[in-house]
């Protein structure tokens, strides 16, 4: 057991030690560097897939793909295929390989190169072929971004979420759909998709405000109010998009409710 100098004058830093730190610095992601070179973006013509330049990191092992690196796909049958960068740490080699399967994209060998020596195959292009056509797909590829870019993306997503919750509050007025002997019903089905509804209404000059979360899962909420010096109790229910207000007297009517969301 001893201390090993890695970044000192005269020190010998092994490829594996260097790779371990590289892997950590790219947030433990195996993929294509998004903002370096041309992202190894593929194009296809005459059965050949040609790549723009770019860099990949595989458990911290960095590989550069030169511009116009290409592979030829034999159009002899229908198949799903993947172009992979194959790193083999046991043989100390890196190669560009085609893998194909009949009905689904082929399985890949992806050894944890931090734990053991072996093979890791990183996809840089997916394709589908027939005997006469070849199409490519990059939607499933993994890209490596800088911490700054990832933080900015997370910040933007948080801002969008906050904006959707705090701003753009809308209100609407809904008249009762039926009224009989103090029982009035309001159709709120058009607002069922909203997370929370703030419901307000006038009942004999009393202002009542509730929210849909308070009413959910209850048989009803009792609301006490006064009219001409006398105490009354109304029952408010909300179920399956219908608001039901039963006033404390059959002559008491709620003409409309004001709903904010």
C-alpha positions as a Markdown table, in Angstrom:
| # | Residue | x | y | z |
|---|---|---|---|---|
| 1 | Unk | 0.0 | 0.0 | 0.0 |
| 2 | Unk | 1.3 | 3.4 | -0.9 |
| 3 | Unk | 0.5 | 6.9 | -2.2 |
| 4 | Unk | 0.7 | 7.2 | -6.0 |
| 5 | Unk | 1.4 | 10.6 | -7.5 |
| 6 | Unk | -0.8 | 11.1 | -10.5 |
| 7 | Unk | -0.5 | 14.8 | -11.5 |
| 8 | Unk | 3.0 | 15.6 | -10.5 |
| 9 | Unk | 6.2 | 16.1 | -12.5 |
| 10 | Unk | 7.7 | 12.8 | -13.4 |
| 11 | Unk | 4.6 | 10.8 | -12.4 |
| 12 | Unk | 3.2 | 8.1 | -14.6 |
| 13 | Unk | -0.6 | 8.3 | -14.8 |
| 14 | Unk | -2.2 | 5.1 | -16.3 |
| 15 | Unk | -5.0 | 5.2 | -18.8 |
| 16 | Unk | -7.3 | 3.5 | -16.4 |
| 17 | Unk | -6.7 | 6.1 | -13.6 |
| 18 | Unk | -7.2 | 8.9 | -16.1 |
| 19 | Unk | -10.4 | 7.3 | -17.4 |
| 20 | Unk | -11.9 | 7.0 | -13.9 |
| 21 | Unk | -11.6 | 10.8 | -13.4 |
| 22 | Unk | -12.8 | 11.5 | -16.9 |
| 23 | Unk | -15.9 | 9.4 | -16.2 |
| 24 | Unk | -16.6 | 11.3 | -13.0 |
| 25 | Unk | -16.2 | 14.7 | -14.7 |
| 26 | Unk | -18.8 | 13.8 | -17.4 |
| 27 | Unk | -21.3 | 13.0 | -14.7 |
| 28 | Unk | -20.8 | 9.3 | -15.2 |
| 29 | Unk | -22.3 | 9.2 | -18.7 |
| 30 | Unk | -21.3 | 7.1 | -21.6 |
| 31 | Unk | -22.1 | 8.9 | -24.8 |
| 32 | Unk | -21.3 | 11.5 | -27.5 |
| 33 | Unk | -20.1 | 14.9 | -26.6 |
| 34 | Unk | -22.9 | 17.2 | -27.7 |
| 35 | Unk | -21.0 | 20.5 | -28.4 |
| 36 | Unk | -17.7 | 19.1 | -29.7 |
| 37 | Unk | -17.2 | 18.8 | -33.5 |
| 38 | Unk | -20.2 | 17.7 | -35.5 |
| 39 | Unk | -21.7 | 15.4 | -32.9 |
| 40 | Unk | -20.8 | 12.4 | -35.1 |
| 41 | Unk | -24.0 | 13.2 | -36.9 |
| 42 | Unk | -24.7 | 10.5 | -39.6 |
| 43 | Unk | -25.9 | 10.9 | -43.2 |
| 44 | Unk | -26.8 | 8.1 | -45.6 |
| 45 | Unk | -26.4 | 7.7 | -49.3 |
| 46 | Unk | -26.2 | 4.6 | -51.6 |
| 47 | Unk | -26.0 | 2.2 | -48.7 |
| 48 | Unk | -23.3 | 4.0 | -46.9 |
| 49 | Unk | -23.5 | 5.8 | -43.6 |
| 50 | Unk | -21.0 | 8.7 | -43.3 |
| 51 | Unk | -20.3 | 10.5 | -40.0 |
| 52 | Unk | -19.4 | 14.0 | -39.1 |
| 53 | Unk | -16.5 | 14.4 | -36.7 |
| 54 | Unk | -16.9 | 14.3 | -33.0 |
| 55 | Unk | -15.8 | 12.7 | -29.7 |
| 56 | Unk | -17.2 | 10.0 | -27.4 |
| 57 | Unk | -16.5 | 9.0 | -23.8 |
| 58 | Unk | -16.9 | 5.4 | -22.7 |
| 59 | Unk | -16.3 | 5.0 | -19.0 |
| 60 | Unk | -13.9 | 7.9 | -19.3 |
| 61 | Unk | -12.0 | 6.5 | -22.4 |
| 62 | Unk | -12.2 | 9.2 | -25.0 |
| 63 | Unk | -12.3 | 8.4 | -28.7 |
| 64 | Unk | -12.2 | 10.9 | -31.6 |
| 65 | Unk | -14.2 | 10.1 | -34.8 |
| 66 | Unk | -12.7 | 11.8 | -37.8 |
| 67 | Unk | -14.9 | 13.6 | -40.4 |
| 68 | Unk | -16.2 | 11.4 | -43.2 |
| 69 | Unk | -15.6 | 8.2 | -41.3 |
| 70 | Unk | -18.0 | 5.7 | -42.9 |
| 71 | Unk | -19.4 | 2.2 | -43.0 |
| 72 | Unk | -21.2 | 0.3 | -45.7 |
| 73 | Unk | -24.4 | -1.5 | -45.0 |
| 74 | Unk | -25.1 | -4.5 | -47.3 |
| 75 | Unk | -28.7 | -4.3 | -48.5 |
| 76 | Unk | -29.4 | -8.0 | -48.7 |
| 77 | Unk | -32.4 | -8.3 | -46.4 |
| 78 | Unk | -34.7 | -6.6 | -43.9 |
| 79 | Unk | -33.1 | -5.9 | -40.6 |
| 80 | Unk | -32.5 | -3.6 | -37.7 |
| 81 | Unk | -29.0 | -2.4 | -37.2 |
| 82 | Unk | -26.7 | -0.4 | -34.9 |
| 83 | Unk | -23.3 | 1.2 | -35.7 |
| 84 | Unk | -21.3 | 1.0 | -32.5 |
| 85 | Unk | -17.9 | 2.1 | -31.3 |
| 86 | Unk | -16.4 | -1.0 | -29.7 |
| 87 | Unk | -13.9 | -0.5 | -27.0 |
| 88 | Unk | -12.0 | -3.5 | -25.8 |
| 89 | Unk | -9.8 | -2.7 | -22.9 |
| 90 | Unk | -8.4 | -6.3 | -22.7 |
| 91 | Unk | -7.0 | -6.0 | -26.3 |
| 92 | Unk | -6.5 | -2.2 | -26.0 |
| 93 | Unk | -8.4 | -1.6 | -29.2 |
| 94 | Unk | -11.3 | 0.5 | -30.5 |
| 95 | Unk | -13.2 | -0.3 | -33.7 |
| 96 | Unk | -16.3 | 0.7 | -35.7 |
| 97 | Unk | -18.7 | -2.2 | -35.9 |
| 98 | Unk | -22.1 | -3.0 | -37.5 |
| 99 | Unk | -24.5 | -5.2 | -35.5 |
| 100 | Unk | -27.8 | -6.4 | -36.9 |
| 101 | Unk | -30.9 | -8.4 | -35.8 |
| 102 | Unk | -34.1 | -9.4 | -37.5 |
| 103 | Unk | -37.1 | -7.8 | -35.7 |
| 104 | Unk | -35.5 | -5.5 | -33.1 |
| 105 | Unk | -32.3 | -3.5 | -32.6 |
| 106 | Unk | -29.5 | -5.9 | -31.6 |
| 107 | Unk | -28.4 | -6.3 | -28.0 |
| 108 | Unk | -25.1 | -4.7 | -27.1 |
| 109 | Unk | -22.2 | -5.8 | -24.9 |
| 110 | Unk | -21.7 | -3.1 | -22.3 |
| 111 | Unk | -19.2 | -4.2 | -19.6 |
| 112 | Unk | -18.6 | -1.9 | -16.7 |
| 113 | Unk | -15.1 | -1.0 | -17.5 |
| 114 | Unk | -14.5 | 0.6 | -14.1 |
| 115 | Unk | -15.0 | -2.8 | -12.5 |
| 116 | Unk | -13.3 | -5.1 | -15.0 |
| 117 | Unk | -11.5 | -5.3 | -18.3 |
| 118 | Unk | -13.7 | -6.1 | -21.3 |
| 119 | Unk | -15.9 | -4.8 | -24.2 |
| 120 | Unk | -18.2 | -1.8 | -24.3 |
| 121 | Unk | -20.3 | -1.1 | -27.4 |
| 122 | Unk | -21.5 | 2.5 | -27.7 |
| 123 | Unk | -24.2 | 3.2 | -30.4 |
| 124 | Unk | -23.6 | 6.2 | -32.6 |
| 125 | Unk | -26.3 | 5.4 | -35.1 |
| 126 | Unk | -29.4 | 3.2 | -35.5 |
| 127 | Unk | -30.6 | 2.1 | -38.9 |
| 128 | Unk | -33.3 | 0.0 | -40.6 |
| 129 | Unk | -32.6 | -1.7 | -43.9 |
| 130 | Unk | -34.4 | -3.7 | -46.6 |
| 131 | Unk | -33.1 | -5.2 | -49.8 |
| 132 | Unk | -33.6 | -1.8 | -51.5 |
| 133 | Unk | -33.6 | 1.0 | -48.8 |
| 134 | Unk | -31.6 | 2.3 | -45.8 |
| 135 | Unk | -32.9 | 4.8 | -43.2 |
| 136 | Unk | -31.1 | 6.1 | -40.0 |
| 137 | Unk | -32.3 | 7.1 | -36.5 |
| 138 | Unk | -30.5 | 9.1 | -33.9 |
| 139 | Unk | -33.3 | 9.6 | -31.4 |
| 140 | Unk | -32.1 | 7.0 | -29.0 |
| 141 | Unk | -28.5 | 8.2 | -28.8 |
| 142 | Unk | -27.0 | 9.4 | -25.5 |
| 143 | Unk | -25.2 | 12.8 | -25.5 |
| 144 | Unk | -22.9 | 14.4 | -22.9 |
| 145 | Unk | -23.5 | 18.0 | -22.0 |
| 146 | Unk | -21.6 | 20.4 | -19.8 |
| 147 | Unk | -22.7 | 21.0 | -16.2 |
| 148 | Unk | -23.6 | 24.5 | -17.2 |
| 149 | Unk | -25.9 | 23.3 | -20.0 |
| 150 | Unk | -27.6 | 20.8 | -17.8 |
| 151 | Unk | -28.1 | 23.3 | -15.0 |
| 152 | Unk | -29.6 | 25.8 | -17.5 |
| 153 | Unk | -32.0 | 23.1 | -18.8 |
| 154 | Unk | -33.0 | 22.2 | -15.3 |
| 155 | Unk | -33.5 | 25.9 | -14.5 |
| 156 | Unk | -35.6 | 26.5 | -17.6 |
| 157 | Unk | -37.8 | 23.5 | -16.7 |
| 158 | Unk | -38.3 | 24.7 | -13.1 |
| 159 | Unk | -39.2 | 28.2 | -14.4 |
| 160 | Unk | -41.8 | 26.7 | -16.8 |
| 161 | Unk | -43.3 | 24.6 | -14.0 |
| 162 | Unk | -43.5 | 27.6 | -11.6 |
| 163 | Unk | -45.0 | 29.8 | -14.3 |
| 164 | Unk | -47.7 | 27.2 | -15.1 |
| 165 | Unk | -48.6 | 27.1 | -11.4 |
| 166 | Unk | -48.4 | 30.8 | -10.4 |
| 167 | Unk | -49.2 | 32.8 | -13.5 |
| 168 | Unk | -51.9 | 32.9 | -16.1 |
| 169 | Unk | -54.7 | 32.5 | -13.5 |
| 170 | Unk | -58.0 | 32.5 | -15.3 |
| 171 | Unk | -61.5 | 33.0 | -13.9 |
| 172 | Unk | -64.9 | 32.2 | -15.2 |
| 173 | Unk | -68.5 | 32.6 | -14.1 |
| 174 | Unk | -70.9 | 29.7 | -14.2 |
| 175 | Unk | -74.6 | 30.0 | -13.7 |
| 176 | Unk | -76.6 | 27.1 | -12.1 |
| 177 | Unk | -77.7 | 24.4 | -14.5 |
| 178 | Unk | -80.7 | 23.6 | -12.3 |
| 179 | Unk | -82.5 | 25.0 | -9.2 |
| 180 | Unk | -85.2 | 23.5 | -7.0 |
| 181 | Unk | -86.2 | 24.3 | -3.5 |
| 182 | Unk | -82.8 | 25.8 | -2.4 |
| 183 | Unk | -80.8 | 23.1 | -4.2 |
| 184 | Unk | -78.7 | 24.4 | -7.1 |
| 185 | Unk | -76.3 | 22.5 | -9.3 |
| 186 | Unk | -73.4 | 23.9 | -11.3 |
| 187 | Unk | -71.8 | 22.1 | -14.2 |
| 188 | Unk | -67.9 | 22.3 | -13.8 |
| 189 | Unk | -67.1 | 19.4 | -16.1 |
| 190 | Unk | -65.2 | 21.7 | -18.5 |
| 191 | Unk | -62.7 | 22.4 | -15.7 |
| 192 | Unk | -62.2 | 18.8 | -14.4 |
| 193 | Unk | -58.7 | 18.7 | -15.9 |
| 194 | Unk | -57.5 | 21.6 | -13.7 |
| 195 | Unk | -55.4 | 20.7 | -10.6 |
| 196 | Unk | -57.3 | 23.0 | -8.2 |
| 197 | Unk | -60.4 | 25.1 | -8.5 |
| 198 | Unk | -61.0 | 28.1 | -6.3 |
| 199 | Unk | -64.8 | 28.4 | -6.0 |
| 200 | Unk | -66.5 | 31.6 | -4.7 |
| 201 | Unk | -70.2 | 32.5 | -4.5 |
| 202 | Unk | -72.7 | 34.9 | -2.8 |
| 203 | Unk | -75.3 | 33.4 | -0.5 |
| 204 | Unk | -77.7 | 36.0 | 0.9 |
| 205 | Unk | -74.9 | 38.6 | 0.8 |
| 206 | Unk | -72.4 | 36.3 | 2.4 |
| 207 | Unk | -69.3 | 35.5 | 0.5 |
| 208 | Unk | -68.2 | 31.9 | 0.5 |
| 209 | Unk | -64.8 | 30.6 | -0.9 |
| 210 | Unk | -63.7 | 27.0 | -1.1 |
| 211 | Unk | -61.4 | 25.0 | -3.2 |
| 212 | Unk | -61.9 | 21.7 | -5.0 |
| 213 | Unk | -59.3 | 19.9 | -2.9 |
| 214 | Unk | -61.3 | 20.7 | 0.3 |
| 215 | Unk | -64.4 | 19.2 | -1.3 |
| 216 | Unk | -62.8 | 16.1 | -2.8 |
| 217 | Unk | -63.6 | 12.8 | -1.0 |
| 218 | Unk | -66.2 | 14.4 | 1.2 |
| 219 | Unk | -70.0 | 13.9 | 1.3 |
| 220 | Unk | -70.3 | 17.7 | 1.8 |
| 221 | Unk | -69.0 | 20.7 | 3.7 |
| 222 | Unk | -71.2 | 22.7 | 6.0 |
| 223 | Unk | -71.1 | 26.5 | 5.6 |
| 224 | Unk | -72.7 | 28.7 | 8.2 |
| 225 | Unk | -74.2 | 32.1 | 7.1 |
| 226 | Unk | -76.6 | 34.8 | 8.3 |
| 227 | Unk | -79.5 | 36.4 | 6.6 |
| 228 | Unk | -81.8 | 39.1 | 8.2 |
| 229 | Unk | -80.3 | 38.3 | 11.7 |
| 230 | Unk | -81.0 | 34.5 | 11.4 |
| 231 | Unk | -78.4 | 31.7 | 11.3 |
| 232 | Unk | -78.5 | 29.2 | 8.4 |
| 233 | Unk | -76.3 | 26.3 | 7.3 |
| 234 | Unk | -75.7 | 25.4 | 3.6 |
| 235 | Unk | -74.2 | 22.2 | 2.4 |
| 236 | Unk | -71.6 | 22.3 | -0.5 |
| 237 | Unk | -70.7 | 19.2 | -2.5 |
| 238 | Unk | -68.4 | 18.5 | -5.5 |
| 239 | Unk | -68.4 | 15.3 | -7.3 |
| 240 | Unk | -67.7 | 14.2 | -10.9 |
| 241 | Unk | -67.5 | 17.7 | -12.2 |
| 242 | Unk | -70.8 | 18.9 | -10.5 |
| 243 | Unk | -71.0 | 21.4 | -7.7 |
| 244 | Unk | -74.1 | 21.2 | -5.6 |
| 245 | Unk | -75.1 | 23.9 | -3.1 |
| 246 | Unk | -78.0 | 23.2 | -0.8 |
| 247 | Unk | -79.0 | 26.4 | 0.9 |
| 248 | Unk | -80.3 | 26.6 | 4.4 |
| 249 | Unk | -83.7 | 27.8 | 3.2 |
| 250 | Unk | -85.6 | 26.9 | 0.0 |
| 251 | Unk | -85.9 | 30.6 | -0.9 |
| 252 | Unk | -82.2 | 31.2 | -0.8 |
| 253 | Unk | -80.7 | 31.0 | -4.3 |
| 254 | Unk | -77.1 | 31.1 | -5.6 |
| 255 | Unk | -77.3 | 32.5 | -9.1 |
| 256 | Unk | -73.7 | 31.9 | -10.1 |
| 257 | Unk | -70.3 | 30.7 | -8.9 |
| 258 | Unk | -67.0 | 32.3 | -9.7 |
| 259 | Unk | -64.3 | 29.8 | -10.5 |
| 260 | Unk | -60.5 | 30.6 | -10.7 |
| 261 | Unk | -57.9 | 28.1 | -11.8 |
